[in-house]
Amino acid sequence: MQVVIIGNGITGVTAARRLRQLKPDWRIQMVSAESDLFFSRPALMYLYLGHMGIKETQPYTAQSFDDLRIDRINARVTGVDTAKAQVLCQDREVLSYDKLLFATGSKPNKFGWPGQDLEGVSGFYSLQDLENLESNSQGLRRAVIVGGGLIGLEMAEMFRSRGISVTMLVREPSYWANIMPNVESGMINEVIREDDIDLRLGAELSEIVDDGKGHACAVICKDGERIECQVVGLTAGVSPNLSALADSAVATGRGVLVDRSFRTESPEVYAAGDCAEIVNPGEERNTIEQLWYTGKMHGELVARVMAGETLSYDRGIWFNSAKFIDLEWHTYGQVTCGLEEGQAGLPACLVWKHADGRHSFRLTHQDGKLLGVNAMGIRYRHRICERWLAESRDLDYVLDHLAEANFDPEFFRRYEGEIKGSLKEQLK
């Protein structure tokens, strides 16, 4: 049995390693044009900052893949012929398969802006993007970053670490307003500005200006303002990378269309990770999950399905975490973006915010039962918050047991008493 996996990110590598455990005799080939070895994509920022070297981002050595008999092929896939069960690579090498997995990940969004392909314009998703940013950082005085996601903020922090001035253009009225409740989003705005980043809210890109030599020299906003710069970071989100599916018979929408076992409609063809679009029959919208931990879950499950098990994907209780400069965020369950106290049509919520603007805590609830937890500047244990949600704990129970979930380091100030008093007062 021959298996070809296109992509060697977290989903592809997880699938390959798990499949080898399940099927010791199968041949596994993993194809990627980006890098020879799997690396931790969230660590790209730390390579630029100088906190890590590339080898420190690679948990598996070449020898470990050799020991597992996982063949690594460094090539760009140019097409897939499902009728012949073949994968065509750029050098015209043809890989035959019995089972095929697309684990091609995401690509940065571009929206047809004039000048978006100039030198000095880059996303921040791949090793090649990192190399471009490094080469363009010599003598760099100002960078403009288009987009208000986590990658955009990481890029801003990278440039500021080298004393480079940064302007961020965020289309929304507040940073991450489509993800965060308004109180928490406002806190992040302040943290960004305190780091001397020029945050422009409600600002949109119109054009990237050519210096006459094919390099970016400025941006023009939709309100007509011109901002001089030498680098433009495009971080307006990502979308499924479907380049390997050009002219193939595999069905796609926004991503590769799959069922909850990550099967496509094409026989023995699967897709998982950022590139997969899970079809939800009877629902208005399909699901695309573009997180590190879900990519790993996808890889684990699709390997077992390819090996013959009957399984259906269930992500479980939603969680996420991130760090905005030095402000940590943890969220569990249902916390609706734009949510404010008493807003009609949304679950009820209780919110505490410290006067320092660096700590807040939110519970969402319905009929007195916990729906979600949002913590800024305070670390709450995943295992305990997930248990509260799974058990549909009432608010009194949660507030009485807050301290059990806190896992801030020793000697950090604890706010549970203050939070409990404030939120119980709001319940009256």
C-alpha positions, 0 to 999 in steps of 0.5 A, a space after each residue: 500500500 502506497 500513501 502520499 501526503 502532500 504537506 509536512 506541517 503539523 497535520 501531515 507529520 502527525 498523520 505520517 507518524 501515526 500511520 506508521 504506527 498503525 501500518 508498519 508495512 505501508 510505504 509513506 511518502 511526504 511531499 513539501 516544497 517549503 522545507 526538508 524537515 517539519 518545523 514549528 510554524 508558530 516559532 517563526 517569530 522567535 527565529 527573527 527575534 534571535 531567541 531560537 535557531 532553526 534546529 530548535 524549531 525542528 522536533 524531529 531529525 532527518 534520522 527519525 524520519 528515516 528510522 520510521 521509513 517516512 520518505 521525504 520528497 522536497 518538491 512542489 506538487 503541480 497537479 493530481 490525477 485522481 483517475 490515474 491515482 498519481 501526483 505530479 511534481 514540478 520536476 515531472 516526477 510522478 508519485 503513484 498512490 493508493 491513498 492520498 492526503 492533502 495537508 497543504 495548510 494555508 496561504 496569506 490572503 491577498 485581495 488584488 491590491 495594486 502593488 501587492 506583488 512588489 519586492 518588500 511586500 510579504 506575508 508571514 507564514 512560511 520559511 520563505 516569508 521569514 527569509 524575505 523579511 530578513 533580507 528586507 530588514 537591512 536599513 529598514 526605517 518603517 514598516 506598514 502592516 495590513 491586517 489585525 490578526 495575531 500574525 500581524 501583531 507578531 510581525 509588528 513586535 518583530 520589527 519593534 524589537 529592532 527599533 523599526 517604526 511600525 504602522 498597523 492598518 486595521 479595518 475593524 473599529 477595534 483590534 480583533 473586534 470579530 473575535 473578542 468582546 469589546 472590553 477585551 479588544 479595547 485592552 489589546 488596543 491599549 497594549 499595542 499602542 503602549 508598545 509604540 506601535 502606530 495602530 490605525 483603526 478603521 483604516 483600509 489599504 488602497 494601493 502599495 506604491 512602486 518606487 520605480 524599481 519594483 520595490 514598495 516605497 509607500 502605501 495609500 489608504 482608502 482615505 487618501 493618506 500616504 504612509 512612507 515605508 520600505 516594507 509592507 506586511 500583508 497579514 489580512 488572514 489566511 485561506 486554504 492553500 489549494 495550489 496542489 489541486 489545480 485542474 484536479 477532480 477533487 471537489 473544493 469550496 473555500 477549502 477541500 470539501 470533506 466529511 467528518 472523517 476527512 474523506 473527499 468524494 474522490 476514492 481514497 483521497 483525504 484532506 485535513 488541517 487548514 486546507 480542509 473544509 468540513 461539510 455540515 449537511 443542513 447547516 448554513 456554513 461549513 467548517 474550516 479550522 486553522 489552529 495548531 491544535 486542531 491541525 494535530 487532531 485532524 492528522 491523528 484522526 485522518 491517519 486512523 481513518 486511512 488505516 481502516 477505522 470508522 471515526 467521526 471528528 469532534 473537536 470537543 469544547 472550544 479553546 484557544 490562547 495567545 499572547 498580545 505583546 505581553 498580555 496573555 489570553 485564554 478562552 474556553 467555550 462560547 464567548 461571542 465577539 462584540 459581546 457586551 453586558 445586556 446586549 439583546 439576543 446574546 448569552 448573558 455575561 459577567 465581566 470584571 476588569 481591573 483598573 490597571 487595564 491588564 487583567 479582566 475576566 468574563 463568564 458567559 452563561 444561560 439560565 445560570 449555567 456556564 457557557 464560556 470563560 475569557 481571561 486576560 492577563 490571568 492564566 486559567 487551567 484548560 482541564 478545569 475550565 473544560 470540566 466546568 463546561 462539560 458538567 454545565 456547572 452553575 455560576 455559584 459553583 464556578 465562582 466558588 472554585 475560581 482559585 482551583 483553576 488559576 495557574 499563574 506563577 508563584 508570587 503573582 498577584 491573585 485576583 480571585 477574591 476581587 473577581 468573585 465579589 464583583 461578579 456575585 454582585 452583578 448576579 444580584 
